[in-house]
Amino acid sequence: MPYWLEAVLDSFPYLLSGTLVTLEITVLAIFLGLLIGTFVGMARLSKKRWINTPATVYVEFIRGTPLLVQIFIIYFGLPSLGIYIERFPAGILALGINSGAYVAEIVRAGIQSVSKGQYEAARSLGLSHWQAMRYVVLPQAFRNILPALGNEFITLTKDSSLVSVIAIEELLRRGTIAISRTFQSFSVYSAVALLYFVMTFSLSRLVRWTEKRLEIP
């Protein structure tokens, strides 16, 4: 057996455990990003400046700065202000905050794609603003934005590799460690790339399956 293949096979269980860490980080960051993005997206549509302005500043700042810099600010910068966050939650927080800005714009566009008559009808039936958004507008908006959300989640899965810079032993970090042991950089990085592809491809299939279930044209 060629040494490069032997190195990949020996490292595979180690890389697979890193894949599970990547999936854990991604799922938690997606949840956080959805939570932030939904509220910020609605805030962006508010006519009240004290609500709209902070949401706009957040979206523009996060989208206008590199994710890597945001990770450094949260993990290395906040301790200078007396705020200490462990590397694992710091990575999730950075990814979630970053994703939240993009999800906010997706949600905003989704809400705007729903006919205003739907909201007005809900209000005329006695629903409050938040009830109309929760039960009438957001479910329809979700159907419209699912493909865009799927793309954002795929991007987030790949961007999760950046948390390796703060020594979180996810897939890429473990691949780098495996290379330091085997000196087979091409074969190990190829295996890492393949595992990322499996994750993103599976996620894209899941999104398409959900689209068909919801009968999205």
C-alpha positions in Angstrom: 0.0 0.0 0.0 1.4 3.5 -0.9 2.5 5.5 2.1 0.2 8.4 1.2 -2.8 6.1 1.2 -1.8 4.5 4.4 -1.3 8.0 6.0 -4.9 9.0 4.9 -6.4 5.8 6.2 -4.6 6.1 9.5 -5.6 9.7 9.9 -9.2 9.2 8.8 -10.8 8.4 12.2 -9.0 11.5 13.6 -10.3 13.6 10.7 -13.8 12.2 11.1 -13.9 13.2 14.8 -12.9 16.7 13.6 -15.8 16.6 11.1 -18.2 16.0 14.0 -16.8 19.1 15.8 -17.3 21.1 12.6 -20.9 19.9 12.3 -21.5 20.8 15.9 -20.1 24.3 15.4 -22.0 24.8 12.2 -25.4 23.7 13.6 -25.1 26.0 16.7 -23.9 28.9 14.6 -26.8 28.4 12.1 -29.3 28.5 15.0 -27.7 31.6 16.4 -27.6 33.2 13.0 -31.2 32.5 12.3 -32.2 33.9 15.7 -30.2 37.1 15.2 -31.1 37.4 11.5 -34.8 37.1 12.0 -35.1 39.8 14.6 -32.6 42.1 12.8 -34.3 41.6 9.5 -37.6 42.7 10.9 -35.9 45.6 12.7 -34.5 46.7 9.4 -38.1 47.2 8.1 -39.2 49.2 11.2 -40.2 52.8 10.6 -38.8 53.7 14.0 -35.3 55.0 13.6 -34.1 53.9 17.1 -34.9 50.3 15.9 -33.9 50.6 12.3 -30.6 52.4 12.7 -28.8 50.0 15.1 -29.9 47.1 12.9 -28.6 48.8 9.8 -25.3 49.6 11.4 -24.9 46.0 12.6 -25.6 44.6 9.1 -23.4 47.0 7.3 -20.5 46.6 9.7 -20.5 42.8 9.8 -20.9 42.5 6.1 -18.2 45.0 5.5 -15.5 43.4 7.6 -13.7 40.0 7.2 -15.0 37.1 9.3 -11.4 36.3 10.3 -11.1 39.8 11.9 -14.4 39.3 13.7 -13.1 36.0 15.2 -9.9 37.8 16.4 -12.0 40.6 17.9 -14.1 38.2 19.9 -11.4 35.9 21.0 -8.4 38.1 21.3 -9.9 41.6 21.5 -12.6 41.2 24.1 -10.2 40.0 26.9 -8.6 43.5 26.8 -12.0 44.8 27.9 -12.3 42.3 30.6 -14.5 39.9 28.7 -13.1 36.4 28.4 -14.8 33.7 26.2 -13.5 30.2 25.7 -12.4 29.3 22.2 -15.3 27.0 21.4 -18.2 29.4 22.3 -16.1 32.3 20.8 -16.0 30.5 17.5 -19.7 29.8 17.5 -20.5 33.4 18.5 -18.3 34.9 15.8 -19.8 32.6 13.1 -23.4 33.2 14.4 -23.0 37.0 14.5 -21.5 37.0 11.0 -24.2 34.8 9.6 -26.9 36.8 11.3 -26.1 39.9 9.2 -26.5 37.9 6.0 -29.6 36.1 7.2 -31.1 39.5 8.2 -30.9 40.7 4.6 -32.4 37.5 3.4 -35.2 37.7 5.9 -35.8 41.4 5.0 -36.1 40.6 1.3 -38.4 37.6 2.2 -40.7 39.7 4.2 -40.9 42.4 1.5 -41.8 39.6 -1.1 -45.0 38.9 0.9 -48.0 40.9 -0.3 -48.8 43.8 2.1 -52.4 42.7 1.9 -51.5 39.6 3.9 -50.3 41.7 6.8 -53.2 44.1 6.5 -55.7 41.3 6.5 -54.1 39.7 9.6 -54.3 43.1 11.4 -57.9 43.6 10.4 -58.7 40.2 12.0 -57.4 41.5 15.3 -53.9 40.2 15.3 -51.1 42.3 16.8 -48.1 43.3 14.7 -46.0 40.5 16.2 -48.8 38.0 15.8 -49.3 39.0 12.2 -45.6 38.6 11.5 -45.3 35.3 13.3 -48.4 33.5 12.0 -48.9 35.1 8.6 -45.9 36.9 7.1 -42.9 34.9 8.3 -44.2 31.5 7.3 -44.8 32.7 3.8 -41.4 34.6 3.8 -39.6 31.4 4.9 -40.9 29.5 1.8 -39.6 32.3 -0.4 -36.2 32.6 1.2 -35.4 28.9 1.8 -33.0 28.6 -1.2 -31.1 31.7 -0.1 -30.9 30.4 3.4 -29.6 27.1 2.2 -26.8 28.9 0.3 -26.0 30.8 3.4 -25.8 27.7 5.5 -23.5 26.0 3.0 -21.2 29.0 3.1 -21.2 29.0 6.9 -20.2 25.3 6.8 -17.2 26.2 4.8 -16.4 29.3 6.7 -16.3 27.3 9.9 -12.8 26.3 8.9 -11.6 29.8 10.0 -12.1 29.0 13.6 -9.0 26.8 13.3 -7.0 30.0 13.8 -8.0 30.0 17.5 -7.0 26.4 17.9 -10.4 24.8 17.8 -9.8 21.2 16.7 -12.4 21.0 14.0 -11.8 19.3 10.6 -9.2 21.7 9.1 -7.2 22.0 12.4 -7.1 18.2 12.7 -6.0 17.9 9.1 -3.1 20.3 9.8 -2.1 18.3 12.9 -2.3 15.0 10.9 0.0 16.5 8.3 2.5 17.4 10.9 2.6 13.7 11.8 2.6 12.2 8.3 4.1 14.9 6.1 1.5 14.0 3.5 0.0 17.4 2.9 -1.6 16.8 -0.5 -3.3 13.5 0.4 -4.5 14.7 3.9 -5.8 18.1 2.6 -7.5 16.2 -0.2 -9.3 14.0 2.4 -10.2 17.2 4.3 -11.7 18.7 1.2 -13.6 15.6 0.5 -15.2 15.6 3.9 -16.2 19.3 3.5 -17.7 18.4 0.2 -19.7 15.6 1.7 -21.1 17.9 4.3 -22.0 20.7 1.9 -23.4 18.4 -0.7 -25.6 16.6 1.9 -26.8 20.0 3.1 -27.7 21.1 -0.4 -29.6 17.9 -1.0 -31.5 18.5 2.3 -32.4 22.0 1.3 -33.7 20.8 -2.1 -35.7 18.1 -0.5 -37.3 20.7 1.9 -38.1 22.9 -1.1 -40.0 20.1 -2.8 -41.8 19.2 0.4 -43.0 22.8 0.7 -43.7 22.9 -3.1 -41.5 26.0 -3.7 -41.6 26.8 -7.4 
